[in-house]
């Protein structure tokens, strides 16, 4: 829409390139968005190119930090912050491959923990409280203090007041 309003030629072709380029992690939106900005700069002028650059940067930030975590989080039943942490950790540890496998891995770990702890069944449905197997609290047995023998009188025996 911004390219059409700014008068950029080949709006449909450039919009499709930016759209499909955004599916390539990290570099796709940068490369094809840059191409659209260069075309706008060469054909329309400097200020329309700067405006288009600002629109593309804001759109990319909104998509990466707001839309994607919310939509993907609802799909895989993860909190958006977990999505961001998993993406960041995956990217840092293994680059683009890590970013691609981080969300499915985080979802699998979350599902396994929920199943093992009894929060969800094997199909991902919530387990009612009546059927949930909650471990019982351990019982603590306290024994009476032993009386100290006269020959083993120690500071502990003096503190207890027993002799």
VEXROMAR-827338 format. One line per 3 residues: number of its first residue (from 1); their letters; for each residue x, y, z of N, C-alpha, C. Coordinates in steps of 0.001 Angstrom, whole numbers, plus 500000, padded with zeros to 6 digits. Layout:
% VEXROMAR-827338
NUM = A = X Y Z X Y Z X Y Z  ... $
This chain:
% VEXROMAR-827338
1 = XXX = 500827 498815 500000 500000 500000 500000 500876 501256 500000  501966 501237 500800 502844 502401 500875 503506 502657 499527  503906 501596 498827 504556 501786 497525 503571 502394 496534 $
4 = XXX = 502324 501980 496556 501310 502519 495655 501054 503987 495959  500951 504329 497259 500719 505718 497645 501905 506619 497288  503108 506074 497338 504297 506857 497023 504566 506951 495525 $
7 = XXX = 503861 506170 494721 504020 506232 493276 505150 505380 492732  505545 504366 493450 506615 503472 493000 506119 502634 491818  506916 502526 490741 506500 501657 489637 506669 500176 490016 $
10 = XXX = 505998 499318 489291 506055 497867 489506 505638 497489 490930  504572 498111 491410 504136 497908 492787 503824 496439 493061  503073 495794 492189 502680 494406 492431 503889 493480 492463 $
13 = XXX = 504807 493639 491532 506002 492780 491487 506872 492995 492720  507097 494252 493099 507918 494529 494278 507232 494062 495559  505918 494243 495650 505183 493792 496837 505260 492273 496977 $
16 = XXX = 505130 491558 495871 505245 490096 495924 506654 489662 496319  507675 490354 495803 509050 490025 496193 509270 490251 497687  508789 491377 498208 508946 491655 499641 508159 490639 500460 $
19 = XXX = 506944 490295 500008 506113 489322 500723 506800 487959 500803  507215 487429 499662 507851 486107 499668 509242 486154 500284  509919 487282 500155 511233 487427 500776 511179 487411 502283 $
22 = XXX = 510057 487852 502849 509939 487865 504316 509861 486459 504897  509621 485449 504078 509614 484071 504568 511022 483512 504736  512011 484168 504168 513407 483753 504336 513900 484398 505628 $
25 = XXX = 514265 483614 506629 514652 484200 507921 515839 485152 507797  515809 486179 508559 516853 487170 508772 517120 488043 507545  517469 487479 506395 517927 488283 505270 516865 488568 504215 $
28 = XXX = 515801 487821 504163 514819 487947 503088 514162 489306 503013  513583 489748 504118 512910 491049 504127 513914 492173 503919  515115 492016 504418 516153 493035 504260 516545 493194 502788 $
31 = XXX = 516798 492093 502105 517251 492149 500711 516140 492677 499806  514944 492096 499888 513884 492490 498968 513254 493827 499355  513225 494137 500645 512797 495471 501056 513785 496524 500575 $
34 = XXX = 515064 496200 500645 516093 497104 500127 515953 497320 498630  515601 496262 497896 515374 496385 496459 514218 497343 496180  513132 497223 496934 511979 498119 496760 512364 499563 497084 $
37 = XXX = 513170 499749 498114 513614 501101 498475 514514 501682 497386  515402 500891 496821 516289 501369 495749 515475 501741 494512  514496 500916 494142 513646 501231 492988 512897 502538 493240 $
40 = XXX = 512371 502709 494457 511666 503952 494795 512623 505140 494766  513827 504956 495264 514818 506039 495266 515161 506477 493845  515377 505520 492949 515790 505844 491590 514654 506393 490730 $
43 = XXX = 513422 506040 491033 512314 506453 490169 511491 507606 490729  511339 507680 492049 510453 508682 492638 511236 509768 493355  512263 509418 494112 513053 510421 494802 513497 509963 496178 $
46 = XXX = 514224 510860 496866 514813 510524 498158 513767 510387 499256  512903 511374 499424 511960 511339 500551 510951 510193 500450  510398 509897 499279 509543 508702 499213 510299 507415 499560 $
49 = XXX = 511591 507337 499184 512391 506156 499527 512612 506066 501034  512843 507213 501691 513024 507218 503147 511720 506826 503841  510588 507332 503342 509288 506973 503920 509037 505477 503747 $
52 = XXX = 509316 504944 502557 509133 503506 502328 510043 502693 503236  511278 503128 503419 512198 502432 504325 511630 502408 505740  511108 503526 506209 510528 503587 507551 509322 502656 507666 $
55 = XXX = 508470 502646 506650 507289 501762 506669 507721 500302 506716  508714 499934 505893 509168 498536 505867 509837 498128 507178  510608 499035 507791 511258 498713 509067 510218 498532 510168 $
58 = XXX = 509239 499435 510244 508190 499327 511265 507383 498044 511058  507047 497740 509808 506288 496513 509522 507075 495270 509918  508363 495257 509615 509189 494102 509957 509324 493946 511468 $
61 = XXX = 509470 495063 512175 509558 494995 513635 508246 494521 514252  507128 495035 513760 505829 494591 514277 505625 493102 514016  505960 492674 512821 505770 491260 512496 506668 490360 513331 $
64 = XXX = 507920 490749 513489 508872 489899 514196 508697 489866 515700  508269 490994 516273 508202 491077 517735 506800 491053 518310  505779 491182 517476 504417 491193 518001 503539 490140 517337 $
67 = XXX = 503364 490237 516019 502444 489330 515327 502902 487879 515375  504153 487645 515012 504630 486259 514966 504582 485572 516323  505094 486189 517406 504993 485497 518695 503554 485241 519139 $
70 = XXX = 502649 486180 518867 501260 485977 519275 500598 484856 518475  500748 484892 517159 500089 483895 516314 500723 482524 516484  502037 482450 516428 502725 481163 516588 502524 480636 518002 $
73 = XXX = 502541 481524 518998 502339 481105 520384 500986 480465 520603  499952 481027 519991 498620 480423 520125 498546 479092 519405  499245 478984 518291 499206 477746 517516 499903 476610 518256 $
76 = XXX = 501055 476859 518834 501807 475811 519511 501624 475839 521029  500697 476677 521506 500355 476775 522935 501558 477167 523794  502285 478194 523334 503409 478723 524093 503209 480214 524309 $
79 = XXX = 503713 480721 525408 503650 482146 525694 504541 482893 524696  504132 484090 524256 504958 484833 523290 506390 485091 523763  506586 485285 525051 507949 485509 525550 508791 484246 525371 $
82 = XXX = 508181 483078 525548 508897 481811 525330 509291 481696 523860  508407 482130 522956 508713 482112 521525 509936 482985 521239  509935 484205 521790 511066 485111 521551 512360 484561 522133 $
85 = XXX = 512286 483996 523334 513496 483437 523953 513996 482236 523153  513075 481376 522708 513479 480207 521927 514102 480627 520598  513497 481606 519921 514064 482080 518659 515447 482689 518862 $
88 = XXX = 515580 483485 519910 516875 484110 520183 517929 483063 520503  517589 482134 521380 518547 481092 521756 518906 480215 520562  517902 479832 519779 518178 479011 518601 519055 479719 517589 $
91 = XXX = 518794 481027 517387 519604 481802 516438 521036 481943 516913  521210 482207 518201 522555 482396 518737 523336 481081 518710  522674 479987 519080 523377 478707 519178 523645 478045 517832 $
94 = XXX = 522684 478151 516884 522848 477399 515644 522484 478189 514397  522395 479503 514481 522135 480320 513304 520723 480139 512768  520600 480171 511442 519284 480069 510806 518654 478708 511084 $
97 = XXX = 519448 477657 511070 518918 476312 511371 518358 476271 512786  519047 476874 513732 518563 476926 515106 517277 477711 515231  517153 478815 514474 515921 479605 514499 514754 478805 513946 $
100 = XXX = 515019 477986 512944 513938 477198 512333 513467 476087 513269  514385 475412 513962 513973 474282 514807 513674 474680 516242  513906 475933 516626 513737 476317 518032 512280 476272 518490 $
103 = XXX = 511347 476719 517669 509936 476749 518076 509371 475330 518208  509546 474442 517210 509057 473069 517406 509707 472373 518598  510984 472638 518836 511666 472033 519975 511086 472550 521292 $
106 = XXX = 510857 473855 521387 510273 474429 522602 508860 473896 522824  508091 473749 521753 506730 473212 521878 506756 471755 522330  507695 470968 521814 507797 469563 522214 508200 469438 523674 $
109 = XXX = 509148 470264 524119 509561 470229 525524 508397 470646 526429  507677 471678 526028 506531 472142 526822 505456 471056 526919  505147 470409 525796 504134 469351 525798 504576 468173 526659 $
112 = XXX = 505845 467810 526592 506355 466694 527394 506281 467018 528880  506644 468236 529259 506590 468627 530673 505145 468631 531167  504213 469146 530348 502805 469163 530751 502256 467747 530892 $
115 = XXX = 502692 466834 530024 502221 465457 530110 502800 464754 531330  504084 464921 531556 504747 464241 532673 504221 464759 534016  503948 466053 534098 503455 466620 535358 501962 466414 535543 $
118 = XXX = 501260 465898 534533 499844 465601 534678 498925 466761 534376  499417 467826 533777 498578 468971 533448 497736 468694 532209  498309 467984 531228 497597 467632 530001 497745 466141 529733 $
121 = XXX = 496771 465584 528971 496901 464192 528579 497743 464103 527301  497853 462913 526731 498724 462690 525585 498260 463461 524348  496979 463832 524299 496429 464549 523151 496440 466062 523339 $
124 = XXX = 496957 466548 524459 497033 467978 524705 495815 468571 525362  494893 467721 525810 493699 468218 526500 493990 468366 527983  493408 469389 528584 493630 469624 530011 493046 468478 530830 $
127 = XXX = 493780 468058 531837 493332 466988 532720 492555 467635 533865  491316 467176 534126 490557 467750 535237 491254 467486 536573  491011 468358 537534 491665 468229 538836 491356 466899 539511 $
130 = XXX = 490160 466371 539282 489789 465112 539925 490637 463949 539416  491043 463984 538150 491836 462891 537575 493333 463131 537688  493715 464324 538052 495138 464664 538104 495799 463932 539260 $
133 = XXX = 496934 463369 539000 497667 462645 540030 498696 463592 540642  498337 464118 541785 499223 465046 542468 500014 464257 543497  501323 464395 543490 502101 463661 544487 501810 464189 545883 $
136 = XXX = 501757 463261 546833 501497 463649 548213 502755 464242 548828  502532 465151 549759 503660 465761 550448 504306 464719 551349  505618 464702 551416 506280 463717 552279 505988 464033 553745 $
139 = XXX = 505833 462965 554512 505596 463144 555947 506938 463258 556650  506997 464178 557580 508228 464401 558331 508031 463818 559723  508898 462896 560072 508841 462264 561386 509963 462852 562220 $
142 = XXX = 509599 463465 563315 510614 464031 564197 510721 463147 565427  511929 462817 565755 512145 461976 566929 512517 462855 568116  512277 462340 569279 512620 463074 570497 514134 463129 570629 $
145 = XXX = 514676 464223 571183 516130 464306 571326 516641 463217 572259  517762 462669 571879 518366 461614 572689 519107 462252 573852  519020 461609 574970 519741 462115 576146 521225 461836 575967 $
148 = XXX = 522018 462746 576412 523468 462590 576287 523987 461750 577452  524911 460905 577116 525523 460096 578145 526571 460934 578869  526838 460639 580131 527793 461456 580882 529193 461472 580261 $
151 = XXX = 529623 460390 579662 530978 460351 579138 531102 461041 577776  529977 461325 577100 530038 461966 575791 529425 463355 575832  529687 464038 576903 529095 465360 577039 529754 466306 576025 $
154 = XXX = 528926 466905 575172 529419 467827 574143 528655 469125 574231  529018 470060 573378 528348 471352 573408 526880 471194 572985  526580 470220 572133 525196 470000 571715 524357 469552 572896 $
157 = XXX = 524937 468694 573740 524206 468239 574920 523957 469392 575865  524902 470318 575976 524722 471467 576862 523633 472385 576344  523563 472533 574976 522530 473397 574398 521156 472813 574622 $
160 = XXX = 521034 471477 574577 519732 470844 574761 519321 470837 576225  520250 471066 577083 519935 471055 578504 519866 469665 579085  520296 468665 578353 520249 467298 578835 521649 466876 579243 $
163 = X = 521724 466048 580282 523021 465554 580725 522950 464102 581016 $
